[in-house]
Amino acid sequence: MPHRPRLRPLATAFSTASAIALAIAGAALAAAPAQAAEPAVPKTIRMVVPFPPSGSNDVFARLVSEKLSKKLGVTAIVDNKPGAGGAIGAEFVARSAPDGATLLVTSSTLTANAAVQPKTSYDVNRSFAPVAMLASGPMVLAVSDKSPYKTVADLIAAAKKEKGAINYGSAGIGSINQMSSELLAGDAGIEFTHVPYKGISNALTDLIAGQVQFVIASFPSVATQVKGGKVRALGVTSPARSRFAPQWPSVAETVPNYSAELWWGVFAPAGTPQPLVDKLNAEIRDIIATPEMREIFSREGAEPSAMTAAQFAEHIRRDSARWKQVAKARNITAE
């Protein structure tokens, strides 16, 4: 009788095939990169503002903290820690745990002031993880309404006639007002005399009184005085005219390539996990893109930012390097 091969039971054949398929699938999953879990945002977030209440940094921080609280179901609070041109609050955040629970909300002052303060305990590029730029916009070069200077060209021509004859006011040594004014002097090949004040409002008061010839100040502070007929805007510090006041020329129309824009941003301590930084960046970008926030930024003559955390970090590196170069070239130091 011929030998017949034994047939494997059907159920056994299917079981073996299933086992092989599962083994292959398991191996494929093991080989694939594991998908990272959504980073956990701290239940309580302290947003440190290194300036007194009521300024633009404080206003923006309170708006963002309120909306973060609602959006993420966390408690976000604002903690004002003014002093030393913003250095006290910045140092506090730099020394905080890198867990996203403590954030710094500040402005261009961070990079400008650091350029002339060599003894701060933090390094702008090493002590912080840039999270998100909130907005950016120009400042305005303004003179008294009684000033003989009608244009930026008039002001520069007067400065060229006599070295140091034209003076300007600022919020203090290392302030963004001083640094942008000295950048203008360097770009135009002229010299100004610096008159530092304790706050830009005092400088504007003396501008109106004719004690200083010009001030480079924030968009709303100048716009308010222009409406009151007390000062004249000669130009905005952005590369092109601002859509919020297109009648004002840009300084760059007279001094090519001049640019000194304000920015506001959020920072975490260095070492904060990048997935958490990126998560916070995405949430903040969603918040600042709303019509409500756009309207609020417009009052500062500013536009909301769409930068990623990496793009903001690169912006900070460039901004820091530029102000250090200005400080060195113009011999500006807080010491």
C-alpha atoms as one frame of an Amber mdcrd trajectory, in Angstrom:
protein
   0.000   0.000   0.000   1.605   3.322  -1.035   2.632   5.724   1.810   0.570
   8.907   2.036   2.054  12.024   3.621   0.350  13.081   6.834  -1.669  16.257
   6.473  -1.322  18.893   9.167  -4.666  19.784  10.744  -6.129  22.976   9.272
  -6.383  24.691  12.649  -2.717  23.994  13.352  -1.687  25.446  10.001  -3.630
  28.650  10.683  -2.157  28.900  14.190   1.367  28.609  12.839   0.709  31.224
  10.138  -0.799  33.594  12.704   2.168  33.169  14.990   4.575  33.953  12.166
   2.550  37.027  11.170   2.473  38.288  14.753   6.202  37.724  15.097   6.895
  39.702  11.923   4.573  42.518  13.033   6.194  42.606  16.459   9.653  42.814
  14.936   8.547  45.669  12.669   7.110  47.603  15.607  10.263  47.042  17.609
  12.377  48.331  14.715  10.227  51.445  14.221  11.092  54.503  16.343   8.862
  54.797  19.371   6.405  57.655  19.160   7.119  60.130  21.922   4.364  60.743
  24.419   2.815  64.207  24.551   5.004  66.261  26.952   3.233  67.146  30.187
   2.796  70.860  30.838   3.260  71.781  34.532   0.027  72.285  36.464   1.278
  75.663  37.696   3.280  78.039  35.503   4.909  81.188  36.871   5.487  83.824
  34.190   8.155  86.195  35.488   8.098  89.758  34.159  11.369  91.568  35.004
   9.679  94.983  34.989   6.989  96.754  37.060   3.279  96.160  36.346   1.401
  98.003  33.567   4.107  98.033  30.868   3.787  96.132  27.588   5.712  93.119
  28.952   3.303  92.891  31.874   0.208  93.336  29.703   1.290  90.638  27.244
   2.270  88.238  30.040  -1.109  88.575  31.747  -3.011  88.011  28.529  -0.976
  84.946  27.577  -1.109  83.505  31.110  -4.883  83.888  31.244  -5.337  82.161
  27.905  -2.832  79.401  28.686  -4.738  78.680  31.892  -8.006  78.260  30.019
  -6.516  76.410  27.052  -4.467  73.853  28.984  -6.374  73.648  32.254  -3.375
  74.855  34.254  -2.780  77.726  36.656  -0.576  80.365  35.029   0.327  83.381
  37.153   2.362  86.542  36.537   5.148  87.453  38.957   6.738  90.903  38.554
  10.406  90.981  39.582  11.710  94.401  38.456  15.172  95.810  38.932  18.585
  96.267  37.322  17.118  96.848  33.869  15.415  93.462  33.878  18.438  91.515
  35.163  16.897  90.517  38.513  13.937  88.735  36.957  16.104  87.196  34.243
  18.557  85.818  36.820  15.685  84.312  38.808  14.422  82.398  35.779  17.917
  81.345  34.692  18.419  79.705  38.105  15.007  78.006  38.161  14.389  74.315
  37.512  14.239  73.508  33.769  10.790  71.949  33.960   8.608  74.569  32.270
   7.121  75.751  35.561   8.986  79.089  35.483   9.085  81.226  32.349  10.485
  84.670  31.553   8.395  87.176  29.596  10.618  89.988  28.392  11.599  92.075
  25.395  14.527  93.313  23.321  15.903  94.767  26.547  17.222  91.285  27.390
  19.758  91.244  24.557  20.431  94.997  24.506  21.103  95.281  28.234  23.242
  92.129  28.336  25.560  93.662  25.736  26.665  96.343  28.214  26.353  94.338
  31.460  29.332  91.947  31.402  28.920  90.905  35.040  25.416  89.430  34.950
  25.229  85.881  36.295  23.489  84.661  33.159  24.366  84.399  29.485  21.528
  85.204  27.101  22.454  82.399  24.718  23.394  79.748  27.294  21.120  80.348
  30.279  17.755  80.291  28.506  15.750  78.160  26.119  13.832  80.551  23.830
  10.216  79.352  23.735   8.232  81.782  21.588   8.377  85.273  20.184   5.076
  86.973  20.947   5.294  89.957  18.622   7.643  92.473  17.039   7.378  95.996
  15.727   9.232  99.269  15.233  10.034 102.091  17.584   9.702 105.707  16.498
  12.311 108.464  16.246  10.615 111.589  17.581  11.460 115.256  18.115   9.597
 118.075  19.829   6.886 119.755  17.789   8.987 122.939  18.165  12.114 121.273
  16.776  13.651 122.763  13.616  14.252 119.217  12.333  11.490 118.096  10.002
  13.136 114.928   8.693  15.722 112.332   9.664  18.001 113.908   7.050  17.710
 117.279   8.849  18.721 115.684  12.143  21.706 113.891  10.635  22.863 117.022
   8.789  22.832 118.977  12.064  24.821 116.231  13.808  27.413 116.285  11.033
  27.943 120.029  11.398  29.110 119.764  15.001  30.194 116.539  16.699  28.018
 115.742  19.729  25.822 118.832  19.315  22.682 116.705  19.003  21.669 114.901
  22.171  19.074 112.235  22.770  17.257 110.803  25.767  16.888 107.154  26.734
  15.537 104.950  29.512  19.091 104.412  30.758  22.453 102.903  29.866  21.996
  99.701  27.912  18.342 100.409  27.194  16.992  99.554  23.769  16.457 103.312
  23.280  20.148 104.019  23.740  21.333 101.056  21.699  19.079 101.877  18.744
  20.186 105.532  18.854  23.854 104.537  18.887  23.219 102.080  16.060  21.827
 105.008  14.066  24.884 107.130  14.861  27.200 104.362  13.711  25.255 103.667
  10.524  25.112 107.379   9.655  28.743 108.078  10.587  27.904 110.721  13.195
  28.098 111.295  16.955  25.258 112.001  19.380  25.399 112.902  23.067  23.548
 110.466  25.304  21.352 111.700  28.174  20.156 108.714  30.256  16.968 108.932
  32.325  15.209 106.684  34.812  12.536 105.540  32.405  11.557 106.631  28.930
   8.602 108.714  30.163  11.056 111.136  31.813  13.022 111.362  28.574   9.833
 112.157  26.649   8.960 114.876  29.161  12.320 116.543  28.552  11.948 116.043
  24.801   8.720 118.043  24.879  10.439 120.686  27.026  13.303 120.947  24.529
  15.972 119.591  26.880  16.918 116.798  24.466  16.746 116.894  20.665  15.309
 113.450  19.970  14.171 110.179  21.484  13.680 106.731  19.983  10.741 105.295
  21.904   7.945 102.763  21.629   5.207 103.198  19.063   2.316 103.937  21.480
   4.270 106.363  23.678   5.189 108.473  20.652   1.801 108.124  18.937   0.058
 109.461  22.041   2.258 112.568  22.101   1.890 113.056  18.349  -1.897 113.080
  18.725  -1.518 115.631  21.492   0.534 117.853  19.180   3.558 117.764  21.463
   6.030 115.756  19.393   6.737 115.043  15.740   7.516 111.569  14.419  10.414
 111.626  11.965  10.532 107.921  11.205   9.985 104.342  12.307  12.910 102.044
  13.027  11.694  99.095  10.934  13.200  98.457   7.475   9.927  99.563   5.857
   7.027 101.791   6.854   4.570 100.481   9.414   1.043  99.676   8.278  -0.162
 101.272  11.507   1.245 104.684  10.519   2.168 104.585   6.825   2.491 108.377
   6.779   5.687 108.090   8.835   8.751 107.216   6.728  11.195 104.564   7.845
  14.590 105.752   9.060  16.043 103.325   6.506  14.745 105.558   3.715  17.476
 107.994   4.794  19.998 105.611   6.373  19.964 102.423   4.265  19.782  99.085
   6.111  19.044 100.696   9.475  16.720  98.521  11.564  16.055  98.365  15.301
  12.759  96.670  16.007  11.293  95.774  19.366  10.304  92.195  20.142   8.601
  90.479  23.051   9.117  86.829  23.904   8.895  83.920  26.329  11.919  82.001
  27.649  12.432  78.912  29.804  15.572  78.014  31.768  18.281  76.281  29.742
  17.940  72.516  29.866  14.158  72.500  29.579  13.269  69.410  27.472  12.876
  70.372  23.814   9.536  68.529  23.402   8.109  70.672  26.221   9.575  73.845
  24.689   8.006  72.954  21.338   4.672  72.157  23.011   4.602  75.542  24.760
   5.619  77.239  21.513   2.712  75.642  19.643   0.192  76.583  22.334   1.421
  80.184  22.537   1.412  80.571  18.751  -2.223  79.455  18.701  -3.045  82.077
  21.325  -1.281  85.029  19.698  -2.751  84.289  16.265  -6.290  85.090  17.435
  -8.004  88.311  16.249  -8.174  89.523  19.850  -4.419  89.285  20.343  -3.705
  90.792  16.935  -5.774  93.810  17.950  -3.905  94.146  21.243  -0.504  93.898
  19.551  -1.576  96.508  17.001  -1.831  99.055  19.827   1.934  98.623  20.234
   2.426  98.954  16.494   3.396  95.281  16.521   2.524  92.105  14.646   2.214
  88.628  16.217   5.028  86.202  15.485   4.772  82.786  13.821   8.324  81.700
  14.714   9.061  78.187  15.911  11.191  77.805  19.029  14.233  77.056  16.852
  13.647  80.157  14.729  13.267  82.312  17.827  16.507  80.912  19.262  18.332
  81.860  16.065  16.789  85.348  16.208  18.077  85.772  19.771  21.593  84.695
  18.751  21.653  87.271  15.951  20.133  90.016  18.115  22.592  89.366  20.929
  25.578  89.410  18.569  24.433  92.648  16.948  24.010  94.563  20.210  27.380
  93.318  21.455  28.914  94.635  18.258  27.183  98.009  18.728  28.299  98.221
  22.367  31.906  97.518  21.386  31.949  99.857  18.387  30.285 102.699  20.297
  32.175 102.046  23.555  29.005 101.558  25.612  29.375  99.999  29.046  27.393
 100.095  32.266  30.570 100.169  34.351
